[in-house]
Amino acid sequence: MSRQYTFSVTDLQAQTDELVAAVHGSNDFVIISDSGAPKSTLHNLRASQSLQRAVSILERVVAERADAAGERRAEIDEVLKQLCVVH
């Protein structure tokens, strides 16, 4: 199970090495906020690659088996749309 931590941009600038070390080799992630609003995340490369694989698998399942998405098709399409902007 992953843990979530929130740090400001100022904290990130001051503690970059520590924050990178915190997420390296774990499923933990750091939310970077600016003026209290979440803006970005910091997580390890393996987690990012796994997320990209999961998105690809879900895209294939939805494309190949539209019936498998059923009632959740609109929700799945919206999530995929948001995630595909990232990669």
C-alpha positions as CSV (number, residue, x, y, z in Angstrom):
1,M,0.0,0.0,0.0
2,S,1.3,3.4,-0.9
3,R,1.4,6.5,1.4
4,Q,0.9,10.0,0.3
5,Y,2.7,13.1,1.6
6,T,2.1,16.7,0.7
7,F,4.8,19.3,0.4
8,S,4.9,22.9,-0.9
9,V,7.0,24.0,-3.8
10,T,9.2,25.7,-1.2
11,D,9.7,22.4,0.7
12,L,10.5,20.7,-2.6
13,Q,13.2,23.3,-3.4
14,A,14.7,23.0,0.1
15,Q,14.4,19.2,0.4
16,T,14.7,17.8,-3.1
17,D,17.2,15.1,-2.3
18,E,15.3,13.9,0.8
19,L,12.0,13.8,-1.1
20,V,13.4,11.9,-4.1
21,A,15.0,9.4,-1.6
22,A,11.6,9.0,0.1
23,V,9.9,7.8,-3.0
24,H,12.8,5.9,-4.5
25,G,12.1,2.1,-4.3
26,S,8.7,2.6,-2.7
27,N,5.1,3.0,-3.8
28,D,4.9,6.2,-1.8
29,F,4.3,9.5,-3.6
30,V,4.6,13.2,-2.8
31,I,2.0,15.8,-3.8
32,I,3.6,19.1,-4.6
33,S,1.4,22.0,-3.7
34,D,1.6,25.7,-4.7
35,S,-0.3,28.1,-2.4
36,G,-2.0,25.2,-0.8
37,A,-3.4,23.8,-4.1
38,P,-2.1,20.4,-5.3
39,K,-0.1,20.9,-8.6
40,S,2.0,17.8,-9.3
41,T,3.3,14.5,-7.9
42,L,6.6,13.0,-7.3
43,H,6.9,9.2,-7.5
44,N,9.4,6.6,-8.5
45,L,10.0,5.6,-12.1
46,R,8.7,2.0,-11.6
47,A,5.3,3.4,-10.4
48,S,5.1,5.6,-13.4
49,Q,5.9,2.8,-15.8
50,S,3.3,0.6,-14.1
51,L,0.7,3.3,-14.4
52,Q,1.5,3.6,-18.1
53,R,1.2,-0.2,-18.6
54,A,-2.1,-0.2,-16.7
55,V,-3.4,2.6,-19.0
56,S,-2.3,0.7,-22.1
57,I,-4.0,-2.5,-20.9
58,L,-7.2,-0.7,-20.1
59,E,-7.2,1.0,-23.5
60,R,-6.8,-2.3,-25.2
61,V,-9.5,-4.0,-23.1
62,V,-11.9,-1.1,-23.9
63,A,-11.0,-1.2,-27.6
64,E,-11.2,-5.0,-27.9
65,R,-14.1,-5.6,-25.6
66,A,-16.4,-2.6,-25.5
67,D,-19.0,-4.8,-23.8
68,A,-16.6,-5.3,-20.9
69,A,-16.8,-1.6,-20.0
70,G,-20.6,-1.8,-19.7
71,E,-22.2,1.0,-17.7
72,R,-18.8,2.4,-16.7
73,R,-17.7,3.2,-20.3
74,A,-18.1,7.0,-20.0
75,E,-16.2,7.0,-16.7
76,I,-13.4,4.8,-18.1
77,D,-13.2,7.0,-21.3
78,E,-12.9,10.2,-19.1
79,V,-10.1,8.7,-16.9
80,L,-8.2,7.5,-20.0
81,K,-8.6,10.9,-21.6
82,Q,-7.1,12.5,-18.5
83,L,-4.2,10.0,-18.2
84,C,-3.3,10.0,-21.9
85,V,-2.5,13.7,-21.7
86,V,0.3,12.8,-19.3
87,H,2.1,10.4,-21.5
